[in-house]
Amino acid sequence: MSRTLLISLIIYCISINLSFAQTIDLTSVDEFIVVTSALKEGNEVTEDQWIEFENSTGYRRFAEREDKFLINTI
């Protein structure tokens, strides 16, 4: 009985993690890597690259937040 309950709990936790992982948008991370790679190579970041970065979902949500603590800190 306890073994079945433990297995059910593990399966439930795995299913929660899978559904959570599918809701995360990492396009901002991808665009950040593009920008930092260009800078690391000594190249200029193009206007299109900046626009893509600024329009990525995560960055846009962060920039539009009412709480500007981190933005004001930087």
C-alpha positions as CSV (number, residue, x, y, z in Angstrom):
1,M,0.0,0.0,0.0
2,S,2.7,2.5,1.0
3,R,4.8,1.5,-2.0
4,T,1.9,2.2,-4.4
5,L,1.3,5.5,-2.7
6,L,4.9,6.5,-3.0
7,I,5.0,5.5,-6.7
8,S,1.8,7.5,-7.3
9,L,3.4,10.5,-5.6
10,I,6.5,10.3,-7.7
11,I,4.5,10.1,-10.9
12,Y,2.4,13.0,-9.9
13,C,5.5,15.2,-9.1
14,I,7.1,14.3,-12.4
15,S,3.9,15.2,-14.3
16,I,3.8,18.6,-12.5
17,N,7.4,19.3,-13.5
18,L,6.8,18.4,-17.1
19,S,3.8,20.6,-17.4
20,F,5.7,23.5,-15.7
21,A,8.7,23.1,-18.0
22,Q,6.5,23.4,-21.0
23,T,5.2,26.8,-19.9
24,I,8.6,28.5,-19.7
25,D,9.6,30.8,-22.5
26,L,13.4,30.9,-23.0
27,T,13.5,33.2,-26.1
28,S,15.0,36.0,-24.0
29,V,17.9,33.7,-23.0
30,D,18.4,32.8,-26.6
31,E,18.5,36.4,-27.7
32,F,20.8,37.3,-24.8
33,I,23.2,34.7,-25.9
34,V,23.2,36.1,-29.5
35,V,24.0,39.6,-28.2
36,T,26.7,38.5,-25.7
37,S,28.3,36.3,-28.3
38,A,28.6,39.2,-30.7
39,L,30.1,41.4,-28.0
40,K,32.4,38.6,-26.9
41,E,33.7,38.2,-30.5
42,G,34.4,42.0,-30.6
43,N,31.6,42.6,-33.1
44,E,29.0,45.4,-33.0
45,V,25.5,44.3,-32.1
46,T,23.2,45.2,-35.0
47,E,20.0,47.1,-34.6
48,D,18.0,44.0,-35.6
49,Q,19.7,42.0,-32.8
50,W,18.8,44.6,-30.2
51,I,15.2,44.8,-31.5
52,E,14.9,41.0,-31.3
53,F,16.3,41.0,-27.7
54,E,14.1,43.9,-26.5
55,N,11.0,42.2,-28.1
56,S,11.6,38.8,-26.5
57,T,8.9,37.8,-24.1
58,G,10.9,37.6,-20.9
59,Y,12.7,40.9,-21.4
60,R,9.5,42.7,-22.3
61,R,7.7,41.4,-19.3
62,F,10.6,42.4,-17.0
63,A,10.9,45.8,-18.5
64,E,7.1,46.5,-18.2
65,R,6.9,45.4,-14.5
66,E,5.7,48.0,-12.0
67,D,8.5,46.9,-9.6
68,K,11.6,48.6,-11.1
69,F,13.9,47.6,-8.3
70,L,16.5,45.8,-10.3
71,I,16.3,48.2,-13.3
72,N,16.9,51.1,-10.9
73,T,19.7,49.3,-9.2
74,I,21.6,48.8,-12.4
